[in-house]
Amino acid sequence: MQKFILFIVFVVFQYVSFAQYFNTGQDPASIRWRQLQSSNFQLIYPDYYESVAQQLAGTLEQVYPYGAYTLKYNPGKIPVILHTRTIQSNGLIAWAPRRAEFYTMPHQSVYPQDWLSQLALHEFRHVVQIDKVNNRMPGWIKTIFGEQGTALFFGGYLPWWLIEGDAVVTETSLSNYGRGRFPSFLMEHRAQCVEKGIFSYDKAYMGSYRDFVPDHYKLGYYLVGTARVKYGLSLWEEVFSKTGSKPLSLTPLNSTVKRITGLNKVNLYHSIFDSLRTVWVNEDQNFSPVSFMRSTPVHDHFTSYNHNHWLNDSILISFRTSYDDIPSFVKVGKNSGLNKIMSPGNIFDESVNYRGEWIVYSEKINDLRWQHSGKSLLRLYNVITSEKIDIIPENNCFSPAISPSMSTVVTVETDYTNNYYLSFYNINEGKLVHRYQSPSNNYFLQPEWINNNEVVTVILTDSGKRIARINPEKGEMEILLQQDMGDIKHLKVSGSYLYFVSSYSGKNSLYRMNLDNHSIFRVFEPRFGIESPALSPDGSKIVLSDYTSDGYRLIEISSVSDSIVPLSDIKQAYYKLAEELSNQETGKPVLTGLETQHYPSEKYSKASNLFNFHSWAPLYIDAGLYEISPGASLVSQNLLGTAETMIGYKRDLSEKTGKFVLNYSYKGLYPVIDLSFDAGSRKSKYNIVNPTLNDEGEIIRRDTTTAFFRWAQINSGLAVSLPLNLSRGKYNRLLRPVFKYDYLLYKPNSEAPEQFPEGDSQSLGLGLYFHQLLKQSYLDMYPDFGIVIDGTHKYSPAGLMRKDYMSAVQGQLYIPGILKNHGIKIYGGTQRKENNSFFEFSDVVRFPRGWQRISSTMLSTISADYKFPILYPDLNMGGMVYLTRVKIDLFADYGQIEGNIYQNGQKAGIFRETLISTGAEFTADTKYLRFYAPAEIGFRTSWLPERENLSFEFLFSIDFNSF
């Protein structure tokens, strides 16, 4: 058991080490970059983003003293890279190398605050967290490991719920909004605790395949916020301090929490959620629900229905997401049940709408090459005829809506410099008809048509979200609602009424406004929260997405009810925890109406910033191959993520040899260029037969001895690849051609065999990889459909020692299994190569499982796998292991192999053999020591009928790219 624990600790150490090395991608090569320097930030941004970057720098400086206050630490200056062409809305802080990255495009689910201000509040808190740990870290760790030393202990000791929860607490306490005042953010734990009870700590943090579990942002807000209010500011400040100052303490979080609260982290979790559940259950018991009719069946797994529409009086259309199926539009019939319409591509947040028989949505289209670039596609789909109409907008667009005349679609557009528009496109021609920008450049959200000439939309102002009426032809905008209604979304017009969802009362409830006199009433108050209202054609019935702990279900209510309440009779929400957190601060930064201060800026040279050596170690660490070996390493990654360098020395303990290594990768051009060089020594052995002769010269005995020899070896290589992202719709596609050149120079010592002369070898390689994979659901073993094709050809054009050639092609086919979420994978591959020298090309095609690989000139393999889950235990084993899923893979492999037979060093014939194996792999999805990365552990049993042999193999892997 002790050996197993040490093994797991070593694996986790490797995970944390590799997890800190990540490259988020590259921006288009055509971008010219600038930089500005403020007191505490270095902003790096495209040259066209100057004015916005200046404003953001002022915002960050305004946030700085407030965001640092409760952790009692002022961090050092940090680079902030602004990605302005991305189709993602996000932000992150990394520490190897040290940097912040902001994805500047706002999304439609934004809470009532400017997007860049949200990023500044949340992400700066992460800067404070990790820089505080770095500042407290003993000097010897930073001297030995560089920046990765801080990242190692920060990621190894602190759970994500603390890291992200503290940042959510900060964004909430330092503003009038933040996610702590967002009912849709808060309701998931409330629903779970009321309906299912409190999950174990491990399940609440590590997740589940069986039940929906709110993410670590939500978990962290409740834990960090409640504990901070109850035990004071010192609690989490001391946790971060001790993580840095006592890096060898192993449990800085638990020991600090125990000392201050008297509870360990697990008991603290249960203490907080026991109290919350008591309050929530009491409130739930006092809630008097309005009568409704459920419109969707009960599902075995978490399933949500959102973005709803009445196709006619008896059939609804809804966008369905679930654990056991990929997202799709479905028909929900009162008598006909569920019927899938189609599965779209990746849709932007809150970007689905309808008109009659037509669905309209905005889809994300990835750039062919650049990860930090992309565009939008407006797609109209007829649910009766399956006709499609595509419109390519001029900018990224969201939340489209079709006019009553079916001639125009309105959409929210954002350009690269954060100008916000309502844009109107002619459906038949796909051309821009009108474009409206408010005088204050307000961000628009979820527009809806009032008539063919006017739209109503939510606008984001300095005071929060407001509802406005806009006439694009006249260029007029009228604010219909000045009162702060909290979060406002999902507008629907029916006659003279505007229906919308608002968080005014502390729950996402349904309201309606009379468009003539602007009076407002609450139509429906849910148990937890609702979304996506849809009015029946005659306006008498309303379908809502009603939240439960198993997802959003569809319910139907009457639009005329005695429960309708005027807004004046409703008490505005008071977020007690959020207000108590704000009271612990020195104040809130003023982030609106700031005078723009001009900071000095200059060109940021890509050429002079290719190298940024940030980490080193007395170990050889190859993050690309997930390898740690004895030796030394020095690592560089530039701030734009276009150049990566690794210099190191690697010691081979088995051979007792070593080599110097230099790897360089440049990703700033359309092709990716990888250079490699290593020089060192190698060691091997061979057998020598020593005959003993009698007096007549006859051999009377043969003695075999083993001789060792070394050789000096220099390798250099060049690889040029072109990764092309062809993903569209529901399929992920990648095409990657590769060209490789390798040069090998070797010089054996005097003890080497004659077959190993001094010489060199050159090889050229061409490869082509392609996959088309259907998106997978959360529970799928494999994609329900997919193909993978991988071909390669290598040969030696020159050199004293020629490897001749090797050609191979292999592929995989994925098809559905018998039952839902089961999967079938069929593999096939064949390769041929000539081995007329001491060296040979490595095999590409895999061997049948259970067989030991041997040298060959021809290998063909086919195999079939049937994989399925058998159990979702959500089992915790004392904090060491958390088991989420058990599964079985039944397989059968068939292979044919040919190779040369050698006698006295000379080719003497050819052998052929058939290789067959059948068996099963029993594996479990696990997480170890409460680290977030998923691991898979199990064993494989293989039956080899030709040898009547049953073999067993241990299986283990960790997904380092899981988040």
N, C-alpha and C positions, 0 to 999 in steps of 0.2 A: 504493500500500500504506500509506503514512504517513497519508493522509487516512482510509482505512478504519479504521486503528488509533485515530485521534483520534475518529472517529465512535463506535466501540465504547466508548471511554473515556467519552465524553459520555453514551451510553446507560446505561452501568453507573452513572455518577454519578446519573443520574435515578432508576434503580432503587433505589439505596441511599437516596436522598432520600425517595422515596415509601414504601419498605418500613418506615421508622420510624414512619409515621403509621398506626396501626391501632387500631380500637376493637373490643374483644372481644365487645361486646353489652351488654344491659341486664338488670337484675334487675326483678322485678315492682314496679309502682308502689306497691303496698300496703305494702311493707316500710318500717318505720321504723328509721332507722340511728342507731347510737351510735359513739363513738370513745373509745379510751383512749390514753394517752401513757405509754410507758416511756422509758428513757434513750435508746434508739436506734431505736425504732419507733413509728409511729402506726398503730394497728389500727382499721379502719373495718368495721363488721359489723352485722348485724340485731340489734335489741334483745333478741330471745330467745336470742342466742348469747353472752350476757355471760360465763357461767362458763367456757365453752370458750375464748373469746377471752382471758380472763385467764390461763388455763393456757398457751395458745399464746404469749402475750407473754413469759411466763417461759421457755419453751423457746427462743424466738428470742434472748433475752438470754443464755441459757446457751451457745448456739451461737456467739454473736458473737465472742468472743476466739479461739476455736479455728478458726472458718471464715476468719478474717482473717490467721492467723499466717503461712502459707507464701507469701502475696503481700505480706506486710509492709505492710499498709495497713488502717487502721480507717475504714470508710466513714461518711458522714454519715447522719443520720436519714432514714428512707424510709417513705412510707405503704404499708400492706399492706391490700388490700381483700379481704374474705372473701366468696366466693360460696357460699352454703350450700344453695341449692335446685337446683343444677345436676345434670345427669345425666352430667357429665364428671368425671373425676378427673385433675387437672392442676395446674400452677403455671407462672407466667411472670414475667419481669421486663421492663419496658419503660422507655424513657428519654425519650419525647416524647409525653405527659408522664412524668416520673419516678415509678414506682410498681411495686409487686409485687401480683400477683393470685393468690390461693390458691383452688382449687376443692376444698372440704373433704370431699366424699364419698369414702371409701376404695373401692378396687376389689378384685376377687377375685384379681388377680395380684400383689398387694402382697407384697413380700419381708418376712422376719420382723422387722418393726419397725413401730411406730405410724406411720400415714399422715401425720399432721401433723408428726411428727418428721422423716420423710423429706423433706417439703416444706421444712421449716426448714433442714436441712442443705444440700440441693441448691440451692434458690433463693437462699439468703443468699449462697452463693458467687458467683452471678451478680451480686448487688449489689456485692460486693467487686470483682469484675472491672471492671465498667463505671464504678464510682465512682473506682477507681484511675486508669483512663484519663482520666476527667473531671478529677480532681485534678491530673494532670500536663499537661493540655491548656493551651497558651498562652492567656493571658487574652483576646487579641484575637479568637480563634475563638469563645469563649463570649460575648464582647461583641457580635460581629457576628451570630452564629447562634442564641444561646440554647442550650437543651438539645439541639436537633437537631444542633448542631455535634459534640458528643461522640458522639451516636448515628451520625452520618454516618461518622466515622473508625473507630469501633469496629466497625460492621457492614461497612465497606468494606475494612478491613485484616485483620481476624481471621476465619479460617474457622470454620465451625460445629463442626468436629471439635475445635478447640481450646476453644471456648467451652463446649460441652457435655461434652467429655471431661474438662476440668479440674473441672467440677462433679461428674461421676460419680466421679472420683478422690477428691474431697473427701468425698462421702457415704460412700465405701468406707473411706477412711483414718480417718475420725472416728467410725466405728461398728463393731460386730461383724458387720455384714452389708453392705448396699449392693450395687449391681449387680455390683461387682467380685468378689463372692463368690456370684454367682448363675450356676450352670452354663448355664442356658438363655440367659443374656446372653452368655456367653463362647464357646459352642460354634459359633456361626455362622461366625466367622472361621477357627476350627480346621478345620471341615468344608470350607470353601472352599479353604483353603491345601493341605490334604491331597489333596482330590479334583480341584481345578481349577488349583491353583497360585496365585501372587500376582497379583492384578490390577494394572493400571497405577494410578498415584496418582489420575489423573483419574477413572477408572472407580470406584475405591474410594470416592472422595468424592462424585462427581457422580451415580453410579447408572447403571442400564442397563435397557433394555427386553428385552435378550437373556438376561441372567443375573440371578439374585437377588444383590443386594449388601447386606451388613449396613449398618445406618444409621450416621450420624455419631456417635451416642452410643457405639456399640461401637467404631468406628474410633478415636474420640478417646480412649477409655479406654486402649487399647493404646498409642497414640502418646504421649499426655501422660504416662501413668503410667510406661511403660518409660523414656522419656527423662528424667523427673524422677528416677527411681532412679539412672540411669546417669550423668547429668551434673549432678545436684544441684538444689536448690530455686531457685537463681538463674536457671535457664534461662527458665522461663515467667514468673517475676516480672519479669525484664528485658524480655521481649516485651511484656507489658502496660504496663510503664513507658515503653518507647520508643514504643509506639503512641500514647500520650498526649503525650509530650514532644517527639516529632519527627513531627508529623502530615504534614509535607510530604516525608518521606523515601521515600514510596511503597511501600517493602518492609521495614517494621520487623520483620515476622516472619522473613522469609528472612535478612536481614542479621544479626539477633541470633542466630538458630539457627546460621548459618554461622560467626559469630565464636566461639561457645562450643563447638560440636560439630565444626566443620570440614566440616559437610555442609549443603546446602540442604534445604528441607523435603521435596522429592521424594526425595532420596537418604537423608534420615533415615527416611522411610517405608519405603523398600526395605531399609535396614539393619536396622530393627526387625523387619520381617516376614520377612526372610530368616532371622534368628535364631530367631524363633518357629516358622517352618515347619520348620526343622531339628529342633527339639525335638518338635514335633507329629508329624512323619513318623516319627521314631524311636519315639515312644510308640505310634503306630499300628501299626508293624511288629511291636511286641512284644505287641500285643493279640490275644488268642485268642477269636474270636467263638463264641457258642453257635449251633448250627444253627437255622435258621428257614426258613419258607416265605414268599415274597413274595406278597402278595394284591392288589396294584394294578399296573397297567401302567406302562410308562415313558412320560412325557409330553414334548412338545416344549418346554413352558415350565414355569416354576416352579409346582408344584402341591403342596398339603398336604392331608392327610386327618387330621382330629382329631375328638374326641368320638365315640367308636365304640360300636357296640351290635350284638349278634347278634339279628337278627330270627328266624332259625331256624338250623339246622345248616349251611345252604349260602349264606345271604344275610346280609350285614352292612349296617348303616346307618352312614354317616359324614358329617361336615360338611366339605365340600370347598371350599377357597379356592385360587385360581390367578390367574396373570397374565392369562389369556385368557378368563375367565368370571367372572360375579358369584358371591358365596358361595351355596352351596346344599347341601341335604341330598341325598345320593345313596344308592342301593342298589348294593352291590358284590357281585356274584354270582360264584361260582366258575365257573359255566358260562354265565351270562347277561350278564357284563360290567357296565358302568356304566349306571345309569338314574337320571335326575334325579327327585327326589321333589317338592321345592318350594324356592323361594328365600325366606328369611325377611327381616324388616327388620333393623335394626341391633341386634345382640345384645350384651348386656353381656359383659365378659370372663368366661370360665369359667362360663358360665350356660346350659349345655345338658345335658340328661339324658334318660333313656329308661326306659320300663317296658313290656315286651311290645310291642304295636303302636303305642305312643304315644311321641311326642317331646314334651318339655316344655322351654321356654326362656323367658328373661326378655328382653324387647325394650325398647329405648329409645323413648320417645314424646316428641317435642319439644313444648314449650309452643307454643300458637297464636301468641303474639306475642313472648314474652321469651326471649332467647337463653340467659340464665342461669337457666332454670327448665325443668322437665320432670317426667316421671313414668315409671313402669314398667308393663309389661303382661306378665302371665303367660299364655302361650299353650300349650295342649295340642293336638297335631295327630296324628290317626290316619293312619298311612301306608297302611292298607288301604282305608279308607272315605273319606278326606280330610275327616272331621269335625273341626271346630275348637271348642274350648272356651276362652273368655277369662275370666280372673280379674283384676279391678282391685284390687291390694293397697292397703293404707292408706298405705304408705311406699314409697320406692325399694327394690326387691328384686332379689336376685341368686341364682344357683346353685340353682334349684329341683330337687326330687326327689319322685317319686311313690311313695306307700306301696305295699307288696305287695298290699294289698286294693283298690287303685285308688280309694280313697275320699278320700285326703288328699294334699295337696302341701305339703312343707316348703320354706321359702325363707329366705334371710338378708335381714333388713330393716334399714334405716338411716333414722332420722328426721333432721329438720333440725338437731338439736342433738347429733348424733353419739352417740345411744343406739343400741345394737346388739342385735338380737333374732333368735331363731329363731322364725318365725311359721308356723302350721299352718292351712291353708285347706281347707275342705270343697270338693271338686271340683264336686259337683252344684249346690250353692247359691252357691258363691263367697264364703262367709262365713268370718270368722276363728273358729277353734276354740280354739287355744291360742297363747300367746305366752310365750316364755322369754327372760329376760335374766339373764346370769350375775352373781353378786354383785360382780365387779370390772368389769362392763361390757366383757367381752372381745369382740373382733371375731370373728365366725364365718366360716368359709370352707368351701364345698363339702360340705354335709351329705349323708349317705347313710343310708338306712334299714337297720337291723339286722333288725327285725321291725316289726309294725304298732304297737308301743308305744314303741320306742326308735330313736334315730338316733345315728350316730357322725359327728363333725365335727372339723375342724381349728379350733383356737382360737388367737388371737394373744395371747401373754402378754408380760410384761416381759422374759422370758428367751428369747423366740422362739416358734416354732410348736409346738403340742402337739396330740395326738389325745385327744378326750374322747368319752365316752358320755353321752347325755342322755335322760332320761325326762321329757317335757314335762308329763304329767299329775301326776306326783309333784313336779316342780320340782327334780329331782336331776341333778347333773353329777359324773361320775367321770373323772379324768384317767387314761387307759390307758397313756400313754407319757410319762414324765418326761424321758427322755434327749433331748438336742438332736439332731435329725435334719436340721438345716438347713431347706431349703425342703421342705414337704410338701404334696402335692396329689393330686387325682384318686383319691379313695377309692372302692373297689368291694368289696361284701360278697358272698362266695360260701360258703355253708355256715357253718362255724365260722372261716373265714379272712377277714381284712380285707386287701385288696391296696391298695397306694398307691405313689405315685411320690415318691422322696426324693432330695435332692442330697447325702446323707451322704458318699459316696465321692468327690465331685467331679464326678460325672456324674449326670444325672437317670436313675435306675435304678428297676427294679421290685422292691418289697419286699412281704412279707406278714407279718401278725401273727396269731397264734392268739388268738382272742378269749377263750379259756378260760384260758390260762396266760400270755398276753401275750409269748410268745417271738417273736422277729423273725428272718426270713431274707431274704437277697437272692435273688430268683427269676431276675432277668435283668439283666446288665450290657451296655449297648449300646456301639456304636462311638463315638457322639457324644452321644446323648441320646434318651430316649423320653418319650411322654406317652400319656394316654387309654387305659388298659387296659380291655379288654372280655372278660369270661369267657363261654365258650360255655354253653348251657343245662345241660349235664351237668358243667361245671366242668373238663373235661379239656384244653381249648384256651384260649389267651389271644391275643387280637389286640392289637397295640400300634402306636402311631404312632411310627415310627423315623426320626430326623432324618438327612437327607442335604443336600448343598449344593443340591439341586434341590427341596427341600421334604420334608415328612413323608410317608413311604410307609407302607403297612400291611404288617406282617409277622405271621406266626402262629407261636407257640411252644407247646410242651407245658407244662402246669402241673406235670407231674412230670418232673424232670430231675436228672441227677447233678451239674449245675452249681449247684444251690441251695446257698447258703453262709450259715451263721449270722452274725448281726451281729457277734458277738464276734471273728470272724476277718477282719473288714473294717477297713481302716485309714481313719480319718476324714480327710476332705480337708484339705489344707493349701494355702492360696492364697498362693503365694510373693510374687507382685507386690503383692497387697493388704497382706500383712504388712509388706513392705519399705516401702510407702507409709505405713502406720501408724507405723512406727518413725521416720519423718521428722517426725512431729507432736510437739507438747508433751504430748499425751495425748488422751483422748477425753472429750467432754462427757457428763456424767451427765444423761440425759433422762428417766429413770423415777424415780418416788418423790419427785419434787420437791415441796416445800411451795409451795402456791399463794400467790404474793405478790399483794396487791391493788393494782392500779394505778388512779389516778383516771380515771374515765370520765364522759362527758357525752353529751348528744344531739348528733348530727351533722346539721346543718341542710342539707337539699337546696337550699333557696332561697338561702341565703347562700353556697353553694359552687358556683354555676353557672359561674363564670369561673375559669380557671386558665391564665393566659397563660404558656406555657412556651418558645416558640420564636419567632424572628423572623429576617429575612434581607433583604439588599439585592437581593432577587429576588422576583418575584411567583410564589408556589408554590401551586398549587391541587391538593391531593392527590386530591380527588374526581374531577377531570378528567385527572389525570396530566399536568399542564401546568406548565412553567417558562418564565417570560417576564421581560424586563427590568422592574424596578419595585421594590417593597418589600412585605413581608407580615409580619403579626403573627398568631400562631395560639394558640388556647385550646382545651383539652379538659378538662372537669372529671374528677375522679377516679372518679366513678361511671359515666362514659361516656355520660351522658344529654344533654350539651350541648356543642356544638362551634361555635366562632366563628372567622371569618377576616376580618381587616381588612387592606386592602392598596391599593396603587397599581399599576396595570398599564399599561405602555407598549407601544403598537402601533408597531413599527418600520416596517411597510409603509406605514401611514397617517401616521406621525409625529404620533400623537395619544396621549392617555392618559386614564385614568378611575380614580376612586376606587371601591373595592369593599368592601362589607360583606355577609357571609353568616353566617347563624345557623341552626343546626339543633338542635331539641329533640326527644329521643327518650325522654323519661321518662314520657310518657303513652301510652295505647293507640295513638292515631294519632301519626305522625311529622310534625312541623311544621317546615317550612323557610321561612325568610325571606331575601330577597335585595334588595340595593340597590346600584346603581352610578350614578355621575354623572361626566360628562366630555364630551369632544368627539369627533366623528367627521369623516372626510374622504372625499370621493368626487370623481368627475369626470363630465363629460358633454360631448358634442360640440356645437359651434355652427357652423352653416352660414352663412357671410358671402357674400352675392351681390355681384358687381361689375356695375354697370349702365353701358350706353353712353349717349350723349347722348339717344337716343330712349327711354330708360327700359327698354331690354331687358337681360335678364341675359346677360352674355357669359362669366361665369366664377363658379364657386362654390368658395370656399375653406373648408375645414373646420379649425377650431381646437378644441383641448381646453381646457376651462375647469374649474378646481378650485374646490370650495366646501367649507365646513365647516358643521357644525351642532352645537349643544349638545344633549345627550341625557341624560335621567334615566330609569332603569329601576327599578321596584320590583316585587317579586313575592311571592306567598304560595302555598305548595304544602302540601297536607295529604294524606298517604298512609297506608294501613293495610296493612302487610305481614303477611300471615297465613300461617304455616307449617302446611300441611295434610299434611305428609309422614307416610305410614304404610306399613309393610311395605317392599316392595322399590321403591316409587316415591317420588321426591322431588316434592312439590307445593308451589306457591306461588301465592297469590291476592293481588293488590295493586290495590285501587281507588285512584284519585288524583283530587284536585280541585286546579286551579291557577287563580290569578288574577294577571294581569300588567297593569301600568300603565306606559305609555311617554309621556314628554313630550319634545318636541323643538322647537328653535328654530333655523332655518337663518340663515346670514349673508346679506348683501345680494347675494352672487354666486350664490346657489342658483337653479335653474330654477323657472319658474312652477309646475310640477307638484309642487313640494316646498314647500308653504306651512307656516307655523307651526301647530302643533296638538298633539293628544294622541291616544292610542289605548288602549283597554282590551280585554282579552280574557279569556274564561273557557274553561277546558278541563276535560274529563272524560275519564278514562282507566280502562281495566280490563285488567289483565295476568294471565294464568294459564299455568302450565306443569305438566305431569305427565311426568316423565322417569324411565325405568327406570334404576336404578343402573348405572354403567359399570364394566367391568373395566379393569385397568391398560392393556391393549393396545387397547381399543376406540377406533375413530375417532369414532363417535357412539354415543349410547344405542341399544340394539337396538330399543327402542320409546319413543316420546315425542311429545307434542303441545305446541305453544306457540301461544297466541292473545293478540294484543295489539290492542286497539281504542282509538281516541281520537276525540274530537270537540271542536273549538275554534271559538269565534265571538266577534265583537266586539259587545257590547251597547251601547256608547257610545263617543264620541270623534269629533273632527272628521275624523280619518283612519281610516276603518273598514277592517278586514281582512276583513270578511265572515265566511266560515266555511271550515272544513276538516274533513272526516270521512275516517277511514281505518281499515281493519282489515287485519291481516296475520297469518300463521300459518306454522308449520313442522310437518312430520310426519317423524318418524324411523322407519325400518324397517331390518331387517338386510340386509346385502349378500349376495352369492353365497357368499363364503367367510367363515370365522370372523374376527371383528374388523374386517371390512369394514363400511362403513355407507352408507346412502342417506338423503339429506335432501331433502325436497320443500318448496319455499317458494312461497307465494302471497300476494299483497297487492293491494289496490285503494284508491285514494283519490280524492276529489273536493274541489275548492275553488273559490271565487270570488275573483278578483283584480280588484277595481274601484278599487284605490288604489295608492299608491306602494309601500307595504309589503305583504308577503304572508307567510302562514304557511310555515314550513319543511316540506319534504317528509318524510314518514314512510316511505312505501314505497320500497324500494330500486330503483335503475335497473338494467337489464341490464348486466352487466359488460362493460367495454370502451367503453361509450358515455358521452359527456359529458352531465352533467345540464343540462337546460334548464327554463325556467319553463313550467308547464302547469296546466291546470284539471282534467285527469283523467289518472291513471296506473294501469295494471294490469300486474302482473308475475307470472309464474310461472317457477320454475326447478327444476332437478333436479341434485343433486350425487352423485357416486359416489366415495367416498374410501377409500383403502386404503394400507397400508404396503408398501414394496418392499425395505427394507433396515434392519437394525439394526447399524450398523458399529462403535459404541463407539470412535470414531476421535478421537485427540487430535492437535491441530495446534500443537505447541510451547507449550502452556499458554495460547494465545490463544483457541482455539476447541475445544470438545469436542462431537462430533457423535454423537447417540444414535439418531436415527431419520430415515429419508428416506421421504417419502410423496407420493402423487399424488391430486389431486382433479379428476376429469373433470366438466365442467359444461355445461349447456345452459340458456340464458335466453331467454324470450320476453316481450315487452312491447308494450303499446299505449298511445299517448299522444295527448292532445288539448290544444290550447292556443289562445289568442287571437292573432290577427294584428292588429298595430297599424300605423296609417299617420297620420303627423302627430299622434301622441299620442292618436289615437282608434281605438277598436276597429273593425276593417274586415272581420273574418271569423274563421274557425276553421280550424286545420290539424289533420290526423290523420296519424299515422305509426306504422308497425310496426317494432319494434326487436328484432333477433335477434342472439344471440351464442352461440358455442360455444368451448370451449377447455379448458385445463387449468392447474392450479396445482401447481407443483413446489416443495415446501417441505421444510425439514429442521428437526428439533428440535435445538436447540443450547444450549450454555452458554458464556458469554464470560468470559475473564480469571479463570476458576475461581470466578465468583460463582454462588450457588446457584439463583437464579431462572431458570426455563426460558424460552428465547426461541425464536421461530420465524422463519426467514428463507427467502426463495425468490423466485419470480417467477410472474407470471400471463401467459399468452398467450391472447389473445382474437381470434377470427375473426368479422368482421362481414360476412355475405354480401351485404347490400344495398350496401355500399360497397366490397366486395372488398378489405377492409383487415385486416391482421394487426397487432395492437398488443401491446406488452409493458409490464408494470407490475412494479415492485419491491415486495415484500411483507416487512414486518418487524413483529414484535410481541414484547412481554415480558409474562409473567404476573406481575403484582405481588402477586397474592393466592395464590401457590403454597404459602406456609407461614406 
